[in-house]
Each structure stands twice: as C-alpha cells, then as structure tokens.
Amino acid sequence: MGKPLVAILSGAGVSTDSGIPDYRGPNGLWRRDPDAEKLVTYEYYMGDPEIRRRSWRMRRESGALRARPNAAHRAVAELEAAGVPVRVITQNVDGLHQRAGLPDRKVLELHGTAHGVVCTRCHVRGSMEEALARIEAGEEDPPCRECGGVLKPATVMFGERLDPVVLGDAVAVSKACEVFVAVGTSLQVQPAAGLAGVAADHGARLIIVNAEPTPYDELADEVVREPIGTALPRLLRDLREGAV
C-alpha cells in the first residue's frame, strides 16, 4: 500500500507568522483600509494611473518579497521530504512554500505569484524585483519594456479569472486525495473554497485549521482552532506517523 495523497489548501493565515498580513481576519488589510482593495482590483488598476502608482508604492514598501518561511511552511516541506505524497494548493502569492523547500511542481498557485510581473498587452513576463528597481529609480508606473503596455503583478486580481489549467489541476488533486487539509483560509472565496467540498464529496478526510469558523466546518471530520504555527506542525507530524 502506498502512502495516502495529502492535499493542503493554504490561505493567508499560513503566512501571517512570516509578517504578511491576512485580508479578511479581525486585523486584516481590507478591514483596516477598505480602499486598499481597489489596488488589487483589475478594473480600477487598469483604468486609473493613480491607483497603479499607489499599488507599486505599496509593493515597494511592503517587504513581503523578503519574508521568510515559518513553522507551518517548514512542516509541509518536511512532510513531503519524509516521502508522503503532498500537493499544496495555495491562495497565497508569496512563494514561501517553495522557499521552505517544497518542489515547485508540487505547488499550485491559484492566485499567481507576487515575485513576477506580466504585461497586460503582450503578456511578456518579468521579475517583480526588476520592476521595483525601476520604481526605486523614479518610474512611478513602469510600462512594459517590450511594447509599452501596462505592467501588472503576476497575481490574479479581483475581476480576473483564475488560470483554468491551474484550477483544473487543483480540482483533480482534490478529487484524488485521501486527506484534505484546509489551513489559514476563510473558505469564503470561490472557486478555491469549493475545493474543500469537492474533496469531501470524493471521500477525503477533511481537516480545517483556522482561527475563525468557515462555511465548510460542518462537512469537516476535524476542525482545529489553535494557532497555525503549532497546530499544523503537530497535525502533519501525526499524519506522517499514521496517527491521523
């Protein structure tokens, strides 16, 4: 018998210990500054140069690209290193699962990556680091070097569709896994949230680790309300040892 496939859906709560604020929690970004949502909304971003300038300034000042993995990211990487088949489906754009040692091919980034930029006209991609260096040098809203089009972060903004290939892979993993752990996510944003239901419908053991109640709690086999930094490493250690 092979080891069961473990799928982990990770949300913003996984990265708060790394200093990256969540969005919808009690101290979340949207609650503190509702206007900030416009900075990551495609229609506002494309239609208003001032929103773009503010968006670039926010990225330059945030320090999120320098964040380091925390105990939760390391615990997931250790589970994979121990030989357990693991796939991470993440709503995060910080790349911290990979930085903790998880192979790129085992991470599905539903909302893209904050480490890259993409041209909205010719779709050429580049590095966020280079774009931020241009901001530092005085360009407030750097255009695409290839075609002069509007550059945006390689993240999925509000009002944009998820990459259908990435989403399709995430659905396939959710259907195939034997254990599905939703961690640090409010399970309120579709279609990502629906993956928990897909997994449960296909017979997976559903475990939810989150500070606040989610719409999927009643479907779950287990709900953990403890801090993620201690709860997830313990849960994954038990999984590794066959105790869950």
C-alpha positions in Angstrom: 0.0 0.0 0.0 1.4 3.4 -1.0 1.1 6.3 1.4 -2.1 8.4 1.0 -2.1 11.6 -1.0 -2.3 14.6 1.2 -3.7 17.8 -0.3 -3.1 21.1 1.6 -5.1 24.2 0.7 -3.3 27.1 2.3 -4.6 30.6 2.7 -3.3 33.9 4.1 -3.3 32.6 7.7 -0.4 30.3 6.9 1.8 33.3 6.2 0.9 35.8 9.0 3.6 34.4 11.2 6.0 35.4 8.4 4.8 39.0 8.8 2.5 39.0 5.8 -1.0 40.3 6.9 -4.1 38.5 6.0 -7.0 40.2 4.3 -10.3 39.2 6.0 -9.2 38.3 9.6 -10.0 40.6 12.5 -6.9 42.7 11.8 -7.0 42.1 8.1 -5.9 44.5 5.4 -9.4 45.0 3.9 -10.9 45.7 7.4 -8.2 48.3 8.2 -8.2 50.0 4.8 -11.2 49.1 2.6 -9.8 51.4 -0.1 -6.8 49.1 -0.4 -8.9 46.6 -2.2 -9.0 48.9 -5.3 -5.2 48.5 -5.6 -5.7 44.8 -6.4 -8.9 45.2 -8.5 -8.3 44.8 -12.2 -10.8 47.4 -13.4 -9.5 50.1 -11.1 -5.9 49.2 -11.7 -6.2 49.4 -15.5 -8.4 52.5 -15.5 -6.6 54.8 -13.0 -2.9 55.6 -13.2 -3.0 56.9 -9.7 -4.3 53.5 -8.4 -1.3 51.9 -10.3 1.2 54.3 -8.7 -0.2 53.6 -5.2 -0.1 49.9 -6.0 3.5 50.0 -7.0 4.4 52.1 -3.9 2.6 49.6 -1.7 4.6 46.7 -3.1 7.9 48.6 -2.7 7.1 49.4 0.9 5.5 46.1 2.0 8.6 43.9 2.4 6.6 40.9 1.6 9.1 39.7 -1.0 11.7 39.4 1.7 9.5 37.4 4.1 10.9 34.1 5.4 9.0 30.7 5.7 7.6 30.0 9.2 7.0 26.8 11.1 3.8 26.0 9.1 5.6 26.2 5.7 8.5 24.1 7.1 6.2 21.4 8.4 4.6 21.0 5.0 8.1 20.7 3.3 9.1 18.2 6.0 6.0 16.1 5.3 6.9 15.9 1.6 10.6 15.2 2.4 9.5 12.3 4.6 8.1 10.6 1.5 4.4 11.4 1.9 2.8 12.4 -1.4 1.9 16.0 -0.9 0.3 18.6 -3.2 -0.2 22.2 -2.0 -2.9 24.3 -3.5 -2.3 27.8 -2.3 -4.3 31.0 -2.4 -1.1 32.8 -1.4 1.2 34.6 -3.8 4.3 34.8 -1.5 6.2 31.7 -2.8 7.0 30.7 0.8 6.1 27.0 0.4 8.8 26.8 -2.3 11.2 28.8 -0.2 10.7 26.3 2.6 11.9 23.5 0.3 8.7 22.2 -1.4 9.4 21.5 -5.1 7.8 23.9 -7.5 5.9 21.2 -9.3 4.1 20.3 -6.1 2.7 23.7 -5.5 -0.4 25.0 -7.4 -0.5 28.8 -7.1 -4.2 29.6 -7.6 -3.7 33.3 -7.4 -0.4 33.6 -9.2 2.9 34.9 -7.8 3.9 38.3 -6.3 7.5 37.5 -7.5 6.7 38.3 -11.1 5.1 40.8 -13.4 3.2 40.4 -16.6 2.3 42.8 -19.5 -1.5 43.2 -19.9 -1.0 43.8 -23.7 1.7 41.4 -25.0 1.8 39.1 -21.9 5.6 39.0 -21.6 6.7 38.2 -18.1 9.4 39.6 -16.0 10.6 39.8 -12.4 9.0 41.9 -9.7 12.5 42.7 -8.3 13.4 44.4 -11.6 10.1 46.3 -11.7 10.6 47.5 -8.2 14.1 48.6 -9.0 12.6 50.8 -11.8 10.2 52.3 -9.2 13.2 52.9 -6.9 14.9 54.7 -9.8 12.0 57.1 -10.2 9.5 55.4 -12.6 6.1 55.6 -10.8 4.2 53.4 -13.2 6.7 51.4 -15.3 5.4 50.3 -18.7 6.3 47.1 -20.4 9.8 47.4 -22.0 8.7 45.3 -25.0 5.5 47.0 -26.1 4.8 49.9 -23.7 1.7 48.2 -22.3 0.5 48.4 -18.7 2.5 46.1 -16.4 0.8 44.4 -13.5 1.9 41.9 -10.8 1.7 38.2 -12.0 -1.1 37.8 -9.4 -4.8 37.2 -10.1 -6.5 40.5 -9.2 -10.2 40.8 -8.3 -12.1 40.7 -11.5 -9.7 38.4 -13.3 -10.2 34.7 -14.0 -8.1 32.1 -12.4 -5.8 30.2 -14.8 -8.0 27.3 -15.9 -5.1 24.9 -16.2 -4.0 25.5 -12.6 -7.6 25.4 -11.3 -8.2 22.1 -13.3 -5.1 20.6 -11.7 -6.4 21.7 -8.2 -9.8 20.1 -8.8 -8.1 16.8 -9.9 -5.9 16.8 -6.8 -8.9 17.5 -4.6 -10.7 14.5 -6.1 -7.8 12.2 -5.8 -6.5 12.9 -2.3 -7.3 10.8 0.8 -6.7 13.7 3.2 -7.5 17.3 2.5 -6.2 20.0 5.0 -7.6 23.5 4.6 -5.4 25.8 6.7 -5.4 29.5 7.3 -8.2 30.1 4.8 -11.7 31.6 5.5 -13.1 29.3 2.7 -15.2 32.2 1.5 -13.6 32.9 -1.9 -14.8 30.7 -4.7 -13.7 28.7 -6.6 -10.8 27.9 -4.1 -13.2 27.4 -1.2 -15.2 24.8 -3.1 -12.2 22.5 -3.4 -12.8 21.5 0.3 -16.3 20.4 -0.7 -15.0 18.5 -3.8 -12.5 16.6 -1.6 -15.2 15.7 1.0 -17.6 14.6 -1.8 -14.9 12.3 -3.1 -14.3 10.6 0.2 -11.3 12.5 1.5 -10.9 13.1 5.2 -11.4 16.9 5.6 -9.5 18.8 8.3 -9.9 22.5 8.7 -7.3 24.5 10.7 -8.5 28.1 11.0 -8.9 30.7 13.8 -12.5 31.6 12.7 -15.4 29.4 11.7 -15.7 28.6 7.9 -18.7 27.7 5.8 -17.3 24.1 5.4 -16.9 23.3 9.2 -19.9 21.1 9.3 -18.5 19.0 6.4 -15.2 18.5 8.2 -14.0 15.4 10.0 -11.9 17.6 12.3 -11.8 21.4 13.0 -8.8 22.8 14.7 -9.0 26.4 16.2 -5.5 26.5 17.7 -2.7 28.8 16.3 -1.5 27.5 12.9 2.2 27.7 13.9 1.8 25.0 16.5 -1.3 23.2 15.3 -0.2 22.4 11.7 3.3 21.0 12.5 1.6 18.7 15.1 -1.1 17.6 12.7 1.3 16.9 9.9 3.6 15.0 12.3 0.7 12.8 13.3 -0.2 12.3 9.6 3.4 11.3 8.9 3.3 8.8 11.7 -0.1 7.4 10.7 -1.9 8.7 13.8 -4.5 10.7 11.9 
